Amino acid sequence: MQGRFLRLAETERPTVQFVVDGRRAQGLEGDTLLVALMCAGAHLRESEFGDGPRAGFCLMGACQDCWVWTDDGRRLRACTTTLQADHRIVTRQPASRWPHVNGV
């Protein structure tokens, strides 16, 4: 899958493997989660309010549009979280976290 972001510089940094929605992906050391996820896919996450895919907005931690979750349910702000090799990210809010939002 072609990502929404295309990396033009700093391509020699070491790669970091991580998992997003059960699929292996890779970013570069020093990337934020937002950059790694947008380089790996077409969007950052699915809106928890049912209004479609989201891609982040302000890119500096102010707008609240870049939340993603770990596979154990912790919420992370993708634009201010540095990518880690052990990240297991999900792009849809876990149903157990906010059942009324997901219609469960």
C-alpha positions as CSV (number, residue, x, y, z in Angstrom):
1,M,0.0,0.0,0.0
2,Q,1.3,3.4,-0.9
3,G,1.4,5.8,2.0
4,R,-0.1,9.3,2.1
5,F,3.3,10.7,3.1
6,L,6.3,10.3,0.8
7,R,9.7,10.5,2.5
8,L,12.1,12.7,0.6
9,A,15.0,13.1,3.0
10,E,16.7,11.4,6.0
11,T,16.3,8.0,4.4
12,E,19.5,6.6,5.8
13,R,18.2,6.4,9.4
14,P,17.8,2.8,10.8
15,T,14.4,1.2,10.3
16,V,12.0,0.4,13.1
17,Q,9.6,-2.5,12.8
18,F,6.1,-2.2,14.4
19,V,2.6,-3.6,14.0
20,V,-0.5,-1.6,13.0
21,D,-3.9,-3.3,12.9
22,G,-2.1,-6.7,13.0
23,R,0.1,-6.0,10.0
24,R,3.8,-5.4,10.1
25,A,5.0,-2.0,9.1
26,Q,8.2,0.0,9.4
27,G,9.2,3.5,10.0
28,L,12.6,5.1,10.6
29,E,14.3,5.7,13.9
30,G,13.2,9.1,15.3
31,D,9.9,9.2,13.4
32,T,6.8,10.1,15.3
33,L,4.0,7.6,15.1
34,L,2.0,9.9,12.8
35,V,4.9,10.1,10.3
36,A,5.4,6.3,10.4
37,L,1.7,5.5,10.1
38,M,1.2,8.0,7.2
39,C,4.2,6.7,5.4
40,A,2.8,3.2,5.8
41,G,-0.8,3.8,4.8
42,A,-3.4,6.1,3.3
43,H,-4.8,7.4,6.6
44,L,-3.9,7.6,10.3
45,R,-7.1,6.2,11.9
46,E,-10.8,5.8,11.7
47,S,-12.9,8.4,13.4
48,E,-14.6,7.1,16.6
49,F,-17.6,9.1,15.6
50,G,-18.2,7.4,12.3
51,D,-17.3,10.3,10.0
52,G,-14.5,8.4,8.1
53,P,-10.8,8.2,8.0
54,R,-8.6,10.8,9.7
55,A,-5.1,12.0,8.9
56,G,-4.2,14.2,11.8
57,F,-4.6,18.0,11.5
58,C,-2.2,20.3,13.4
59,L,0.8,18.0,13.6
60,M,1.9,19.6,16.9
61,G,-0.3,18.0,19.6
62,A,-3.1,20.7,19.9
63,C,-6.0,19.5,17.8
64,Q,-6.8,16.0,19.3
65,D,-7.2,14.5,15.8
66,C,-4.3,12.0,15.8
67,W,-5.2,9.7,18.7
68,V,-4.4,6.0,18.1
69,W,-4.5,3.1,20.5
70,T,-2.1,0.4,21.6
71,D,-3.5,-3.2,21.3
72,D,-4.0,-3.2,25.0
73,G,-6.2,-0.1,24.9
74,R,-3.9,2.7,25.9
75,R,-4.4,6.0,23.9
76,L,-1.4,7.7,22.2
77,R,-1.2,11.0,20.5
78,A,0.5,10.0,17.2
79,C,2.0,13.4,16.4
80,T,3.9,13.6,19.7
81,T,4.8,10.0,20.4
82,T,8.1,8.7,19.1
83,L,7.9,5.4,17.2
84,Q,9.1,2.4,19.2
85,A,10.0,-1.1,17.9
86,D,7.5,-2.7,20.3
87,H,4.5,-0.6,19.3
88,R,1.4,-2.6,18.5
89,I,-1.0,0.1,17.2
90,V,-4.7,-0.1,16.4
91,T,-6.4,2.6,14.3
92,R,-9.9,2.0,15.6
93,Q,-10.8,2.8,19.1
94,P,-11.3,-0.4,21.1
95,A,-15.0,-1.1,21.7
96,S,-14.4,-1.9,25.3
97,R,-13.1,1.6,25.9
98,W,-16.1,3.6,24.8
99,P,-19.0,1.2,24.1
100,H,-21.5,3.9,23.5
101,V,-19.4,5.4,20.7
102,N,-19.0,2.2,18.8
103,G,-22.6,1.2,19.2
104,V,-21.9,-1.9,21.4
